[in-house]
Structure formats: structure tokens, C-alpha cells
Amino acid sequence: MTPMEAIVEEHLSWEQIRKKYPDEWVVLIDLDADELTHEVFGGVVFDHGKDRKNVYARIKKPLAGKSRSVLFTGDVGKGNFLF
């Protein structure tokens, strides 16, 4: 799936996103999150992948200047870090 195809996807809960894209980096647009705690409840998956660098490279131009969040769906304890 290309990032442009992902734009037409539906809004998913964080639980649905984690099940659909296990142990992947996901780029969320139209994010539903708590502004105080930053807890993520869901969003629209614009892009996803196993390699964070590749995901960032693919979204650089299409999402330039637009709001988005990049999150890891797996266990951070597996050697992955959130920035």
C-alpha cells in the first residue's frame, strides 16, 4: 500500500491499529489522543512499515507541514525507541 492509498482508509482505534500492523512504525493522521496525557486512542494510518527510516523517508514530501504522529505498535522493550 502506498501512502496515498492509505489516506482513504478508515479511522481505526489504537487497538485495531496494533492488531493490523504488529511491531511496525505507523504514521497516523487525524489523530485521536488525549492532549494532557498524550494517550493515543486512534487515527487514520497514512503509512506503516518495519523500518522507521524508510517510513520517515516515504512521508517526508507528502506530509510536509502537516500534522502527523509516528508511533511503534510493538513492545518498546524489544530494542525499539520512541522519539
Sequence and secondary structure as in RCSB ss.txt:
>XXXX:A:sequence
MTPMEAIVEEHLSWEQIRKKYPDEWVVLIDLDADELTHEVFGGVVFDHGKDRKNVYARIKKPLAGKSRSVLFTGD
VGKGNFLF
>XXXX:A:secstr
  HHHHTTS  EEHHHHHHHSTT EEEEEEEEE TTT  EEEEEEEEEES HHHHHHHHTTTTTTS  EEEE S 
GGGT    
